[in-house]
Amino acid sequence: MIAAATSGTLLLLGLALRRLRSEQIPQTAMLGAVFFLASLISIPIGPGGVHLLFSGLMGVVLGWAAIPAILVALLLQTLLVGHGGLLVLGVNALHIMLPALLCALLLAPLLRRRSPLQPFHVGAAAGALGCLASSALVAMTLALSGEEYLTAARLIVISHLPVAVIEAAVSGASIALIHRVSPRLLSAGGQA
Amino acid sequence: MSAPLLLNQPRANLLEHWDPRLRILVALLWALTVVSLQHPGTLLLAFVAVLFALVRLELLSSALLRRLLPLETLMLLLLMLLPFTLQRGGVWFQFGPLTAYWSGLERALGVTLKANSVVLALFPLVGTLSQAELAGALSRLGTPHKLVLLLQLTLRYIGVLQLEYQRLRQAMMVRAFRLGSDLHSLKTLGWLIGMLLVRSLERSERVLAAMKCRGFDGRLPGIGERLDWRVADTTRALLSALLLAVLVGADLLLG
């Protein structure tokens, strides 16, 4: 299964790199760095804290360019922070790339030109969808790797419900601000 | 540019002369080998080997151990869950309606050893490479140029944007903002991230203009050009392969 997921990641990466123009590289790197830092912010809940993934927000802002950006961010996370393993990088990447792409294709067009929807709501939808889709994919992977992980898979989905609410609020506010201050950032991502 | 990735770590002096490509390949092969091991004895041997290497290289520090915290939390969760969910083999203990099984404990311990051996080996081998070495080695190993460029720039801007983030957070702190889990906090955090994105878009346009000024046409010259493979690297490669072969062989013999 690791092999299948890794080849899926490589396929997506190949497609995305072909779409990525060289002029977009500095922008993608810069925005990718923001997401890398943002995912390190710990939001206090009760005694502990959660980190957000921002898969939805990344998809909406970066479009297809989110895919190489996610891979690079994960690679750096493995090397710098010691999160996750080297071999499951392909699996982890897919868990974040697919929701990002989903949000890029479904939600990003809603932000362009005249849309009846408020930017905040589109951003919140991206945040929630990204978070839930990522946790569902993680749970699916766990469930597929053995019956004994089924309980863990259920726990992951349930524990991500409140996280999705938080991610929705943060992503919504982000998109609302970007829409007001620099709308071209959103149109740039949609085309990419 | 030449600062190692793990900024507060000393350079691994014994590994410093290894070709960066070899270090990446050994890390990858090590991970593949460790994950394929079946017998608890060989797993333990692999883990002890990594620990021994870290001690020899004087890399075992509290900073390194702190980096392992998220991994160990996950492993702890697994240790608590698996004995109850992997219901096979002998019973370990019973606690009310719950029954814990030895096989679950064994599996969880195995996973913990594997994960730690892989991650701990990654630090001295790849984590102490400089940014230029990493980019060069990846490029020479056949990674697409766009991806290498992206990696190099991302790594650079993480440092730049971290300073910007700290500046913004400081400004918020002065205004008595404390991050909580209420809606106001979350919205403010969203605005903070939005602001970082907007500013970084503008910054990236300036960077692109500056790069074009210096003749950027999709490629940056010089990535990985200064790497040269020495005879000693071949010896090191063979020795590493031998170590991996011994581990796999022992595992096959025992298992």
Interface residues (C-beta under 8 A of the other chain):
Chain A: L13 L17 L20 S22 E23 I25 P26 Q27 T28 A29 M30 L31 G32 A33 V34 F36 L37 A38 I41 I43 P44 I45 F54 L57 V61 P68 A69 L71 V72 A73 L75 L76 T78 L79 L80 V81 G82 H83 G85 L86 L87 G123 G146 E147 E148 Y149 L150 T151 A152 L155 I166 A169 V170 S171 G172 A173 S174 I175 A176 L177 I178 V181 S182 L185 A188
Chain B: L5 L6 A27 L28 A31 L32 V35 R67 L68 P70 L71 L77 L78 L81 L82 F84 T85 L86 Q87 G104 R107 A115 V118 V119 L122 F123 V126 G127 P144 K146 L147 L149 L150 L151 Q152 L153 T154 L155 R156 Y157 I158 V160 L161 Q162 Y165 L179 G180 S181 L183 S185 L186 K187 T188 L189 G190 W191 I193 G194 M195 L196 L197 V198 S200 L201 E202 R203 S204 E205 V207 L208 M211 F216 D217 G218 R219
